Amino acid sequence: MPLLGFRGLHASRALLRRCHRGPPSCAGPSAHSRLLARRGLRTAVPAGAHEVTREEEVLLRDVFDLPTTTTLGSAWFRQGRPTGLLMESRFVSPKSFRLAGRQAVAEAEELVQRVLAAQTADEKHSVVKCLDQLSDALCRVMDVAELVRQVHPDSSWQAAAEDVFSEMLEYMNGLNTHVGLYAKLVEVMDDPQISATFGPVEREVALSFRRDFERSGIHLPATTHARFVELSSSIHDYSREFLRCQSLPPASGSVAIPIEKLRSLPSEVLVNILQSSASHKRSDGTTVVDVIPDDYTAQYILRDCPDEHVREKVYRAWQSGAPTAVDRLERLLEDRLELSQTVGYASFADMTLDDKMARSPGHVDEFLCGLAAQARPQWDALAFSLHRTRSRARAATENMFPWDRDYWVGQQQMETGALPSLAPYFSLGRVVLGLSRVFQRLYGVELRAATPQPGEIWHPDVRKLEVVGEDGRLLGLVYCDVFGRSSKAHVGAAHFTARCARRVDDDIASAAGSRRERVSEQTVVERNGHLFQLPVVVLICNFPGPEPGAPPLLSWSNVETIFHEMGHAMHSMLGQNGFHNVAGTRCAVDFVELPSILMEHFARSPRVLALFASHYKTGAPLPSGLIRQCAERRQQYAALDLHAQLFMAALDQRYHSAAVAGSHGGLQRSPGWTTRALAEVHSSQMFGSGASRSLFGHVEGTQWQARFTHLVGYGASYYAYLFDRVLVGQIWDRVFQGDRPHHAAAIADGPAGPLDRDAGERLKNEVLRWGGGRSPWECLASVLDNGTTPHHEIEAIAQGSRSAMRTVGGWRLPDM
């Protein structure tokens, strides 16, 4: 990450999930209405509804579950004097937002001059604080600009955010390569009298700034440095263009499909296809639909269409990729390689991993190969079982191909019978209530519904939550924008940091002036005689909206998604170490997913599901047998997801490795090199042979990499998802003594299991509260050091050596 780079968007993969419920009670409508009136919310409670225990919990549930016409979607959204987006008084209009960008740059420039002028010991000691304050001043506007251009429905706001972001990025890039700032930081860090006064977190902040400066080519000669800046700019441009290309149609265009071949699709999918596609009649009277295979359409056809020739045509068209996307991706990767070599690294992977947990591409390969060796028997067994299912349906001995996989998985599942939908047990409000109960039991923290003020949110569907500690103190704010809509960019599920936690009473006085007046209007609290700026985060999902007469209902996958994103949010809430640059999720990219993936384990736990998953009409708890059935089915096909994740991680490493620098005859300078590399990774021994090879292999003429958007934000570090999943498996087993939903005794009476408060406090104190202010390997070693893990293993983990990566690669595969 650049020295002052924004890190607002944290995109996440959505896997699979589930839920639970607490015992119903009968809180009357009058008490409920009085509580809403006290808190400024308006709602209604249906007669005879099953209620949960406390009034605050009822409110939390109903703010999400009851129709927006009776809760938050009323006239107040546009009435009254706007207080500013996200409680930021500078963000009241597109015009004021542009002004806020200019003010942030002016404040940053003042702080730059303070750093450069530091001469006395006191002035030098304030340099690290100054740089952290400078980073906060810029990110508080840039991160919100990134959010606004993704989710705000008003085009004038989006345009303002686009302009503000671009202008501030240009300024920030200049700071990242500011020789004077770097020289002063080195002077301060190399002064033993000053550096000896640093606490452990402040020392980590200083080291992170220094590493980022040095990766920004600060030491280069003028002409080389100018090239570095030019490459940084083009990398940003190519990244944006590559993402924009995702909306382009595939190179092969539409696929002509007789309408009769589409009759097996769900009716709503077929209607959608017919409404969005052209059609014509052949001479024989057959109606043919010209289908453009986007993600939505292709996935349903591949899953439900019995005609393998149709599936093949759709698959090849879907995966053909837009030529412009491939071109922009290759230019992006080539510039990344040149940039890394400009600052003395062999590859972009070497540069990126230098300060990550993995530390080197070789260590990543060690980890991936270890996982693949464990997984290969499962891949082969799954391929064999799908072949067997296909043979029972018809005498077939020929190979299966990638376009056959989803269809025969579906047919195999039909043999064992369809499972009932879990969605009625997972109303959105019950799920959020369950999250609050989990956080209460683990950390002594709860979620409370709050009323947004006019202008504070960008859409009536957005919900505001306060995160409150046991002592009643506010810890931060979470805004939930979870329903899909046409005005929202397709970012999937994501966690945006709009404002980081940090200490503000010791801000540099010369920069405080008018800024203190602005800060006083924001979420700032006093703790132990000091003032702290509280974190503000936004969770983005694309869940389906509620049907008339029912609350919004979530699939098991959606439940895991919101648990995952709330894991990031809680990391932001609890990771308050006093410094912006290492607060909460601002930690190593191969450690940042750990708290969120851990929450997926809680979402799957029968003990946790028993807290809240109940039928939205009857209040009946989610049957434990159904939980176990769903978990067993998930486990049966976990190898599919694991193969996909391992493949993407290996491809990401290949694209950013030294191998593309010339060892393959100047591969990176020959158009289409990413497709050839894609085919080579597919054919690697890492990914099996025989039946499983054909099931997962490369299809000539396709360019899957054109849709690999994680290459932008996770270049050379996509392995982090799998890495953190494996780390989480050990924490779940060793710290939380976690239950497994496919075990029949998982919900039996006994110890608290995963809801143990001591385990929650251990995770909070050894991992979450540090944010990025401590070595993640030390965090991991500390949380796993439970007295039963061998001492030599804990020592190796704390060091984070190659042997530590080998150890991690041998740990149990998640969900397998």
C-alpha positions in Angstrom: 0.0 0.0 0.0 1.2 3.5 -0.6 2.2 5.6 2.3 -1.0 7.6 2.4 -3.1 5.4 0.2 -6.8 5.1 0.9 -7.9 1.7 2.1 -11.6 2.3 2.4 -13.1 -0.6 0.3 -12.6 -4.0 1.6 -14.2 -6.4 -0.8 -15.0 -9.9 0.3 -16.0 -13.2 -1.1 -19.4 -14.5 -0.2 -19.4 -18.3 0.5 -22.3 -20.1 2.2 -24.1 -19.5 5.6 -26.9 -20.2 8.1 -28.6 -19.0 11.4 -30.6 -19.4 14.6 -32.9 -17.8 17.2 -33.5 -17.0 20.8 -36.7 -18.0 22.7 -39.7 -15.9 21.7 -41.4 -13.7 24.2 -44.4 -11.5 24.1 -43.4 -7.8 24.3 -46.5 -5.8 23.6 -46.9 -3.2 20.8 -47.3 -0.3 23.3 -44.0 -0.9 25.0 -42.3 -1.3 21.6 -43.8 1.9 20.3 -42.7 3.8 23.4 -39.1 2.7 22.9 -39.2 3.7 19.3 -40.6 7.1 20.2 -37.8 7.6 22.7 -35.2 6.7 20.1 -36.9 8.7 17.3 -38.0 5.6 15.2 -41.4 4.8 14.0 -42.7 1.3 13.4 -45.6 -1.0 13.9 -45.7 -4.5 15.5 -48.1 -6.9 13.8 -50.7 -8.4 16.2 -49.7 -11.8 17.5 -46.1 -11.5 16.4 -43.5 -13.6 18.3 -41.2 -11.2 20.2 -37.6 -11.5 21.4 -36.6 -10.6 24.9 -35.4 -7.0 25.5 -36.9 -3.9 24.0 -33.6 -2.8 22.5 -33.4 -6.2 20.7 -37.0 -5.9 19.5 -36.1 -2.5 18.0 -32.9 -3.9 16.4 -34.8 -6.7 14.8 -37.7 -4.7 13.6 -35.7 -1.8 12.1 -34.5 -4.4 9.5 -37.6 -6.7 9.4 -40.6 -4.4 9.2 -41.5 -2.7 5.9 -39.7 0.6 5.2 -43.0 2.5 5.1 -43.4 1.9 8.8 -39.8 2.2 10.0 -37.2 4.3 8.2 -38.3 5.0 4.7 -40.6 7.9 5.6 -40.5 11.6 4.9 -37.8 12.4 7.4 -35.2 11.2 4.8 -35.6 14.4 2.8 -37.0 16.7 5.5 -35.0 19.1 7.7 -31.7 20.7 7.5 -29.1 18.1 6.4 -26.5 17.3 9.0 -24.0 15.9 6.5 -23.3 12.5 5.0 -22.1 10.0 7.7 -22.4 12.7 10.4 -19.7 14.7 8.6 -20.8 18.4 8.5 -18.5 19.1 5.5 -20.5 16.5 3.4 -23.9 18.2 3.0 -23.9 18.6 -0.8 -21.8 17.8 -3.8 -20.5 21.4 -3.7 -19.4 21.1 0.0 -17.9 17.7 -0.7 -15.7 19.3 -3.3 -14.7 22.0 -0.8 -13.9 19.3 1.8 -11.4 17.8 -0.7 -9.7 21.1 -1.0 -9.7 21.7 2.7 -8.2 18.2 3.3 -5.3 18.9 0.9 -4.7 22.3 2.6 -4.6 20.7 6.0 -2.3 18.0 4.7 0.0 20.6 3.2 0.2 22.4 6.5 1.2 19.1 8.2 3.8 18.5 5.5 5.5 21.8 6.3 5.4 21.0 10.1 7.3 17.7 9.4 9.8 19.3 7.2 10.5 22.1 9.7 10.9 19.8 12.7 14.2 20.6 14.5 13.8 20.2 18.3 13.5 16.9 20.0 9.8 17.5 20.7 9.1 18.5 17.1 10.9 15.4 15.8 9.0 13.2 18.2 5.8 14.5 16.7 6.7 13.5 13.1 5.1 10.1 13.2 2.0 11.5 14.8 2.0 14.2 12.1 2.2 11.7 9.3 -0.6 9.7 10.8 -2.8 12.8 11.2 -1.9 13.7 7.6 -3.0 10.3 6.4 -6.3 10.6 8.3 -7.0 14.1 6.9 -6.8 12.7 3.3 -8.4 9.3 3.9 -11.5 10.8 5.7 -12.4 12.4 2.4 -11.0 9.9 -0.2 -12.5 6.8 1.5 -15.9 8.5 1.5 -15.4 9.6 -2.1 -14.9 5.9 -3.0 -18.0 4.9 -1.2 -20.1 7.7 -2.7 -19.2 6.9 -6.3 -20.1 3.2 -5.7 -23.4 3.5 -3.8 -24.9 7.0 -4.0 -28.0 7.2 -6.2 -27.5 10.9 -7.1 -25.3 11.4 -10.2 -24.2 14.9 -9.0 -22.8 13.3 -5.9 -21.1 10.6 -7.9 -19.5 13.2 -10.2 -18.3 15.2 -7.3 -16.8 12.1 -5.7 -15.1 11.1 -8.9 -13.5 14.6 -9.2 -12.5 14.8 -5.5 -11.0 11.3 -5.6 -9.0 11.9 -8.8 -7.6 15.3 -7.6 -6.7 14.0 -4.1 -5.1 10.9 -5.6 -2.8 13.0 -7.7 -1.8 15.0 -4.6 -1.3 11.8 -2.5 0.9 10.3 -5.1 3.2 13.3 -4.8 3.4 12.8 -1.1 4.2 9.1 -1.5 7.4 10.1 -3.3 8.2 13.2 -1.3 12.0 13.0 -0.6 11.9 15.6 2.2 9.2 13.7 4.2 11.2 10.4 3.8 14.4 12.0 4.9 12.9 13.5 8.0 11.2 10.2 9.0 14.5 8.4 8.6 16.3 11.1 10.7 13.7 10.6 13.4 13.8 6.8 13.4 17.6 6.7 13.3 17.9 8.9 16.4 18.1 6.5 19.3 17.0 9.1 21.9 13.7 9.7 20.0 13.0 6.2 18.7 13.5 4.9 22.3 10.4 6.8 23.3 8.1 5.1 20.8 5.6 2.6 22.0 5.2 -0.7 20.1 2.3 0.6 18.1 3.9 3.9 17.2 7.1 2.0 16.2 5.0 -0.2 13.9 3.4 3.0 12.4 6.8 4.5 11.7 8.1 1.3 10.1 5.0 1.0 7.9 5.5 4.6 6.7 9.2 4.0 6.0 8.6 0.7 4.1 5.9 2.3 2.0 8.2 5.3 1.2 10.9 2.9 0.1 8.6 0.9 -2.1 7.6 4.1 -3.7 11.0 4.6 -5.3 12.1 7.4 -2.9 15.8 6.5 -3.3 15.8 6.5 -7.1 17.6 9.0 -9.4 15.4 11.7 -10.7 14.8 10.2 -14.2 14.1 6.7 -12.7 11.9 8.3 -10.1 9.9 10.1 -12.7 9.3 6.8 -14.5 8.1 5.2 -11.2 5.5 8.0 -10.8 4.4 7.6 -14.4 4.0 3.8 -13.9 2.1 4.3 -10.7 -0.4 6.6 -12.6 -0.8 4.2 -15.5 -1.4 1.2 -13.1 -4.2 3.2 -11.5 -5.7 4.0 -14.9 -5.4 0.5 -16.3 -7.0 -0.9 -13.1 -10.0 1.4 -13.4 -10.3 0.6 -17.1 -10.1 -3.1 -16.5 -12.9 -2.9 -13.9 -15.0 -0.8 -16.3 -14.6 -3.5 -19.0 -16.6 -5.9 -16.8 -19.8 -4.4 -18.2 -18.7 -5.1 -21.8 -20.3 -8.1 -23.7 -18.0 -11.1 -24.3 -16.0 -11.3 -27.5 -18.2 -14.0 -29.0 -21.4 -12.0 -28.6 -24.8 -13.7 -28.2 -25.6 -17.4 -28.3 -28.7 -18.5 -30.3 -30.7 -20.9 -28.2 -34.0 -22.5 -29.1 -36.5 -21.4 -26.5 -37.5 -25.0 -25.8 -33.9 -25.6 -24.5 -34.5 -22.9 -21.8 -37.8 -24.3 -20.4 -35.9 -26.1 -17.6 -34.7 -22.8 -16.1 -36.6 -21.2 -13.2 -39.6 -19.2 -14.5 -38.3 -15.8 -13.2 -34.9 -16.4 -14.9 -36.5 -17.4 -18.2 -38.7 -14.3 -18.0 -35.7 -12.1 -17.4 -33.9 -13.7 -20.4 -36.8 -13.2 -22.7 -37.3 -9.6 -21.6 -33.6 -8.7 -22.1 -32.8 -10.7 -25.3 -33.7 -10.4 -28.9 -35.5 -13.4 -30.5 -36.4 -14.6 -34.0 -38.0 -17.5 -35.8 -36.2 -20.0 -38.0 -37.6 -21.3 -41.2 -39.0 -24.4 -39.4 -40.9 -22.2 -37.0 -38.6 -22.6 -34.0 -38.3 -19.6 -31.8 -34.6 -18.8 -31.1 -33.5 -16.5 -28.3 -30.2 -14.5 -28.8 -28.8 -14.8 -25.3 -25.9 -12.7 -24.1 -24.3 -14.8 -21.4 -23.6 -12.5 -18.5 -22.8 -14.0 -15.1 -26.5 -14.3 -14.0 -27.8 -15.9 -17.2 -24.8 -18.2 -17.7 -24.8 -19.7 -14.3 -28.5 -20.7 -14.4 -28.1 -22.2 -17.9 -25.0 -24.2 -16.8 -26.8 -25.4 -13.8 -30.3 -26.2 -15.2 -30.1 -26.8 -19.0 -30.0 -30.5 -19.8 -28.6 -30.0 -23.3 -24.8 -30.3 -23.1 -24.3 -28.6 -26.5 -26.2 -25.5 -25.3 -24.2 -25.5 -22.1 -20.9 -25.8 -24.1 -21.8 -22.9 -26.4 -22.9 -20.7 -23.4 -19.8 -21.6 -21.4 -17.4 -20.8 -24.3 -19.2 -17.5 -25.0 -19.3 -16.5 -21.3 -15.7 -17.2 -20.8 -14.5 -15.7 -24.1 -13.8 -12.4 -22.3 -13.9 -8.9 -23.7 -10.7 -8.3 -25.8 -10.4 -4.8 -24.2 -10.4 -6.3 -20.8 -7.6 -8.7 -21.6 -5.6 -5.9 -23.2 -6.0 -3.7 -20.1 -5.1 -6.5 -17.8 -1.9 -7.3 -19.6 -0.9 -3.7 -19.6 -1.6 -3.5 -15.9 0.5 -6.6 -15.1 3.3 -5.4 -17.3 3.5 -2.0 -15.7 3.4 -3.7 -12.2 6.4 -5.8 -13.2 8.3 -2.8 -14.5 7.5 -0.8 -11.4 8.7 -3.5 -9.0 11.9 -3.9 -11.0 12.4 -0.1 -10.9 12.7 -0.3 -7.1 15.0 -3.3 -7.1 12.6 -6.3 -6.8 12.6 -9.3 -9.1 8.8 -9.2 -9.5 5.7 -7.5 -8.3 5.0 -10.5 -6.1 8.4 -10.1 -4.4 7.7 -6.4 -3.8 4.1 -7.0 -2.5 4.9 -9.9 -0.2 8.0 -8.3 1.4 6.0 -7.0 4.4 3.2 -9.5 4.4 2.9 -12.6 6.5 4.0 -14.8 3.6 7.1 -12.6 3.0 8.1 -14.2 -0.3 6.5 -15.9 -3.4 8.4 -19.1 -2.5 6.6 -19.2 0.9 3.2 -18.8 -0.9 4.1 -21.6 -3.2 5.0 -23.7 -0.2 1.6 -23.1 1.3 -0.5 -23.6 -1.9 1.3 -26.8 -2.7 0.7 -28.1 0.8 -3.0 -27.4 0.5 -3.3 -28.9 -3.0 -1.6 -32.1 -1.9 -4.3 -32.5 0.8 -7.1 -31.6 -1.5 -6.2 -33.8 -4.5 -8.0 -36.9 -3.2 -11.2 -34.9 -2.7 -11.1 -33.5 -6.2 -10.6 -36.9 -7.7 -13.3 -38.4 -5.6 -15.7 -35.7 -6.6 -14.9 -36.1 -10.2 -15.4 -39.8 -10.0 -18.8 -39.4 -8.2 -20.0 -37.0 -10.9 -19.0 -39.4 -13.7 -20.9 -42.1 -11.9 -24.0 -40.0 -11.6 -23.8 -39.1 -15.3 -23.4 -42.8 -16.2 -26.5 -43.7 -14.3 -28.5 -41.1 -16.2 -27.2 -42.4 -19.5 -24.4 -44.7 -20.8 -21.6 -42.2 -21.1 -17.9 -42.9 -20.9 -16.5 -39.7 -22.5 -14.9 -37.0 -20.4 -16.8 -34.4 -18.6 -15.9 -30.8 -19.1 -16.2 -27.5 -17.1 -19.6 -26.8 -18.6 -20.9 -30.2 -17.3 -19.8 -29.7 -13.7 -22.6 -27.5 -12.3 -25.3 -29.4 -14.1 -24.2 -32.8 -12.8 -23.7 -31.5 -9.3 -27.3 -30.4 -9.5 -28.5 -33.8 -10.8 -26.5 -35.5 -8.0 -28.2 -33.3 -5.4 -31.6 -34.2 -6.8 -30.9 -37.9 -6.3 -30.7 -37.2 -2.6 -33.6 -34.9 -2.6 -34.0 -31.1 -2.4 -33.6 -29.5 1.0 -36.2 -27.1 2.3 -35.4 -23.5 2.0 -33.8 -22.1 5.2 -34.8 -18.5 4.3 -37.9 -18.3 6.4 -35.7 -18.8 9.5 -33.3 -16.1 8.5 -35.2 -12.8 8.4 -32.6 -10.0 8.1 -33.6 -8.5 11.5 -33.2 -11.9 13.3 -29.8 -12.3 11.7 -28.6 -8.9 12.8 -30.0 -9.6 16.3 -28.1 -12.8 16.3 -24.9 -11.0 15.5 -25.5 -8.6 18.4 -26.0 -11.6 20.7 -22.8 -13.2 19.5 -20.8 -10.0 20.1 -22.3 -9.6 23.5 -21.2 -13.1 24.6 -17.8 -12.9 23.1 -16.7 -9.3 23.6 -19.4 -7.6 25.8 -20.4 -5.5 22.8 -23.9 -5.1 21.3 -25.5 -3.5 18.3 -28.3 -0.9 18.7 -30.5 0.7 16.2 -30.2 4.4 15.8 -32.1 7.1 13.9 -30.1 8.8 11.1 -30.6 12.5 10.7 -31.6 14.2 7.5 -28.8 14.0 5.0 -26.8 11.5 7.1 -27.5 8.5 4.8 -27.7 8.3 1.0 -30.8 6.1 0.6 -33.9 5.3 2.7 -33.0 1.6 2.9 -29.7 2.3 4.7 -29.8 1.4 8.4 -27.6 2.9 11.1 -26.3 0.9 14.0 -24.4 2.0 17.2 -21.8 -0.3 18.6 -22.0 -0.1 22.4 -19.8 -1.6 25.1 -20.9 -3.1 28.4 -20.3 0.1 30.2 -22.7 1.9 27.8 -19.9 3.7 25.9 -20.2 4.2 22.2 -17.5 2.4 20.3 -18.4 3.3 16.7 -21.0 3.4 14.0 -22.0 0.9 11.3 -24.2 1.8 8.4 -25.8 -1.1 6.6 -26.6 -0.7 2.9 -27.6 -4.3 2.2 -30.3 -4.4 -0.5 -29.5 -4.5 -4.2 -30.7 -1.6 -6.4 -29.9 -0.3 -9.9 -28.1 2.8 -8.6 -25.5 0.7 -6.7 -22.4 -0.3 -8.4 -21.8 -4.1 -8.5 -19.1 -4.3 -5.8 -20.6 -7.5 -4.3 -20.3 -7.6 -0.5 -17.8 -5.1 0.9 -16.7 -3.3 4.0 -15.9 0.4 3.6 -13.9 2.3 6.2 -15.3 5.8 6.2 -13.5 7.0 9.3 -10.8 5.2 11.3 -10.4 5.2 15.0 -7.6 7.3 16.4 -6.6 9.6 19.3 -7.2 13.3 18.4 -6.5 15.3 21.6 -2.8 15.3 20.8 -3.2 16.4 17.2 -0.6 18.8 16.0 -1.7 22.2 17.2 -1.0 24.2 14.1 -3.2 21.9 12.0 -5.9 21.7 14.7 -7.4 25.2 14.5 -10.6 25.1 12.4 -10.3 21.4 12.1 -11.0 21.0 15.8 -14.2 22.8 15.3 -15.2 20.2 12.6 -14.0 17.3 14.7 -16.1 18.4 17.7 -19.2 17.9 15.7 -18.3 14.3 14.8 -18.2 11.1 16.8 -15.5 12.0 19.3 -15.5 10.6 22.9 -13.4 11.0 26.0 -11.6 8.0 27.5 -9.3 8.2 30.5 -8.7 11.9 29.9 -8.0 11.6 26.2 -10.2 12.2 23.1 -10.7 9.6 20.5 -12.3 9.7 17.0 -14.6 6.7 16.8 -14.6 4.4 13.7 -17.4 4.7 11.1 -17.8 1.8 8.6 -20.3 1.0 5.9 -21.3 -2.6 5.0 -22.4 -3.1 1.4 -24.4 -6.2 0.2 -26.8 -6.9 -2.6 -29.5 -8.9 -0.8 -33.0 -9.2 -2.4 -35.5 -6.8 -1.0 -38.5 -7.9 1.0 -41.6 -9.3 -0.6 -44.9 -7.7 0.2 -46.1 -8.7 3.7 -42.9 -10.4 4.7 -39.5 -9.3 6.1 -36.4 -9.5 4.0 -35.4 -13.2 4.0 -31.8 -14.4 3.5 -30.3 -17.5 2.1 -27.8 -19.4 4.1 -25.1 -17.9 1.8 -26.4 -14.4 2.5 -26.3 -15.1 6.3 -22.6 -16.1 6.0 -22.0 -13.0 3.9 -23.3 -10.5 6.5 -21.5 -12.4 9.3 -18.3 -12.1 7.3 -18.8 -8.3 6.7 -19.7 -7.8 10.4 -16.4 -9.5 11.3 -14.6 -6.8 9.4 -16.8 -4.2 11.1 -16.0 -5.5 14.6 -12.3 -5.5 13.8 -12.7 -1.8 13.0 -14.6 -1.2 16.2 -12.2 -3.1 18.6 -9.0 -2.3 16.8 -8.6 1.2 18.4 -4.9 1.5 19.1 -4.7 5.3 18.8 -3.3 5.6 15.3 -5.2 5.9 12.0 -2.7 4.1 9.8 -2.9 0.8 11.8 -6.4 1.0 13.1 -8.8 -2.0 12.7 -8.6 -3.6 9.2 -5.5 -1.5 8.3 -3.3 -4.5 8.7 -1.4 -7.0 6.5 -3.7 -8.1 3.6 -3.0 -11.8 4.4 -4.3 -11.3 7.9 -7.2 -8.9 7.4 -9.6 -11.7 6.4 -9.0 -13.7 9.6 -11.7 -12.0 11.8 -14.3 -12.0 9.0 -13.7 -15.6 8.0 -13.9 -16.6 11.7 -17.4 -15.1 11.8 -18.4 -17.5 9.0 -17.6 -20.4 11.4 -19.9 -18.8 14.0 -22.6 -18.4 11.4 -22.4 -22.2 10.7 -22.3 -23.2 14.4 -25.5 -25.0 15.7 -24.9 -23.4 19.1 -24.8 -19.9 17.6 -27.8 -20.7 15.3 -29.8 -21.6 18.4 -29.5 -18.0 19.5 -31.7 -16.5 16.9 -32.7 -18.6 13.8 -36.5 -18.9 14.0 -39.3 -18.9 11.6 -40.5 -15.4 10.9 -44.2 -16.4 11.1 -44.3 -19.0 13.8 -41.2 -18.3 15.9 -40.3 -22.1 15.6 -36.5 -22.7 15.9 -34.5 -23.9 12.9 -34.5 -27.7 13.2 -31.0 -29.0 14.1 -31.4 -31.9 11.7 -31.9 -29.5 8.8 -28.8 -27.6 9.9 -26.8 -30.9 9.8 -28.2 -31.8 6.3 -27.2 -28.5 4.8 -23.8 -28.7 6.4 -23.2 -32.2 5.1 -24.2 -31.1 1.6 -21.9 -28.1 1.8 -19.0 -30.3 3.0 -19.7 -32.8 0.1 -19.0 -30.0 -2.5 -16.4 -28.0 -0.5 -13.7 -29.4 -2.9 -15.3 -27.3 -5.7 -14.8 -24.0 -3.9 -11.3 -25.0 -2.7 -10.2 -25.9 -6.2 -11.4 -22.5 -7.5 -9.7 -20.6 -4.7 -6.4 -22.5 -5.1 -6.5 -22.0 -8.8 -7.1 -18.3 -8.5 -4.3 -17.9 -5.9 -1.9 -19.9 -8.1 -2.8 -17.8 -11.2 -2.4 -14.6 -9.3 1.1 -15.6 -8.2 2.0 -16.6 -11.8 0.8 -13.3 -13.3 2.9 -11.4 -10.8 6.0 -13.6 -10.7 9.5 -13.2 -12.1 8.5 -15.9 -14.6 6.8 -13.4 -16.8 9.9 -11.1 -16.9 11.5 -13.0 -19.8 12.2 -16.6 -19.0 9.4 -17.5 -21.4 10.8 -15.6 -24.3 9.5 -12.2 -23.3 6.0 -13.6 -22.5 4.7 -10.3 -21.1 5.3 -8.4 -24.3 3.4 -10.8 -26.6 -0.3 -10.1 -26.7 -2.4 -12.9 -25.2 0.4 -14.0 -22.8 -2.1 -14.1 -19.9 -4.2 -16.7 -21.7 -1.2 -18.9 -22.3 -0.2 -18.5 -18.7 -3.8 -19.4 -17.7 -3.6 -22.7 -19.7 -0.2 -23.5 -18.1 -1.5 -23.1 -14.6 -4.5 -25.3 -15.4 -2.2 -28.0 -16.6 0.1 -27.8 -13.5 0.5 -31.0 -11.5 -0.8 -29.0 -8.5 -4.3 -29.4 -9.9 -4.5 -33.2 -10.4 -4.9 -35.3 -13.5 -7.3 -37.6 -15.3 -11.0 -37.1 -14.7 -10.6 -34.1 -12.4 -8.3 -32.4 -14.9 -11.0 -32.4 -17.6 -13.6 -31.3 -15.1 -11.6 -28.2 -14.0 -9.3 -27.7 -17.0 -8.7 -24.9 -19.4 -10.9 -24.7 -22.5 -9.1 -23.6 -25.6 -10.4 -20.2 -26.9 -11.6 -19.0 -23.5 -10.1 -16.1 -21.5 -11.4 -16.5 -17.9 -8.8 -14.0 -16.6 -10.8 -11.2 -18.2 -13.2 -11.5 -15.3 -10.7 -12.0 -12.5 -11.4 -8.6 -10.9 -9.6 -9.4 -7.6 -6.3 -9.0 -9.5 -6.9 -5.2 -9.1 -7.2 -5.1 -5.3 -5.4 -8.3 -4.4 -2.5 -8.4 -6.9 0.0 -11.1 -5.7 -2.0 -11.6 -2.5 -5.2 -13.5 -3.5 -3.8 -16.5 -1.5 -4.8 -14.5 1.6 -8.4 -15.8 1.5 -7.2 -19.4 1.7 -4.4 -18.6 4.1 -6.7 -17.0 6.6 -9.3 -19.8 6.2 -6.6 -22.2 7.4 -5.5 -20.0 10.2 -9.1 -19.6 11.3 -9.6 -23.3 11.3 -6.9 -23.6 14.0 -8.3 -20.7 16.0 -11.8 -22.2 15.8 -10.5 -25.6 17.0 -7.9 -24.6 19.6 -9.3 -21.3 21.1 -13.1 -21.6 20.7 -13.3 -25.4 20.7 -15.8 -24.9 17.9 -18.5 -27.2 17.0 -19.1 -28.6 13.6 -22.6 -28.4 12.1 -22.3 -31.8 10.5 -21.7 -33.5 13.8 -24.8 -34.8 15.4 -23.7 -33.9 18.9 -22.8 -30.3 18.0 -25.7 -28.8 19.8 -25.7 -31.1 22.9 -25.6 -29.7 26.4 -22.2 -28.9 27.8 -19.6 -26.2 27.9 -20.2 -22.8 26.2 -18.1 -23.9 23.2 -17.7 -21.2 20.6 -19.6 -18.7 22.8 -17.1 -18.8 25.6 -16.4 -15.3 26.9 -12.8 -16.1 27.8 -12.1 -17.3 24.3 -13.7 -14.1 22.9 -11.5 -11.9 25.2 -8.5 -13.9 24.1 -9.2 -13.1 20.5 -10.0 -9.5 21.2 -6.8 -8.9 23.3 -4.3 -10.9 21.2 -5.7 -10.1 17.7 -8.5 -7.6 17.2 -7.4 -4.7 19.5 -4.0 -4.5 17.8 -5.3 -3.7 14.3 -2.1 -3.5 12.2 0.0 -2.3 15.2 1.6 -5.7 15.9 3.2 -8.4 13.8 0.4 -10.7 12.7 2.6 -13.7 13.3 3.0 -12.6 16.9 -0.8 -12.2 17.1 -1.4 -15.6 15.7 1.2 -17.3 18.0 -0.2 -15.5 21.1 -3.8 -16.5 20.4 -2.9 -20.1 19.7 -0.6 -20.4 22.7 -3.2 -22.1 24.9 -0.9 -24.4 26.8 -1.5 -27.5 24.7 0.3 -26.4 21.5 4.0 -27.4 21.5 6.3 -24.6 22.4 8.6 -25.1 19.4 5.5 -24.7 17.1 4.5 -21.5 18.8 8.0 -20.1 18.5 8.2 -21.0 14.8 4.8 -19.4 14.2 5.9 -16.2 16.0 9.0 -16.0 13.7 6.9 -16.4 10.5 9.6 -18.3 8.8 9.4 -20.6 5.8 8.8 -23.5 8.2 5.9 -21.5 9.6 4.3 -21.4 6.1 5.0 -25.1 5.7 3.3 -25.7 9.1 0.3 -23.7 8.1 0.1 -25.5 4.7 -0.2 -28.8 6.6 -3.1 -27.7 8.9 -6.5 -29.1 8.3 -8.3 -28.0 5.2 -11.3 -25.7 6.0 -14.7 -27.3 5.6 -13.2 -30.6 4.3 
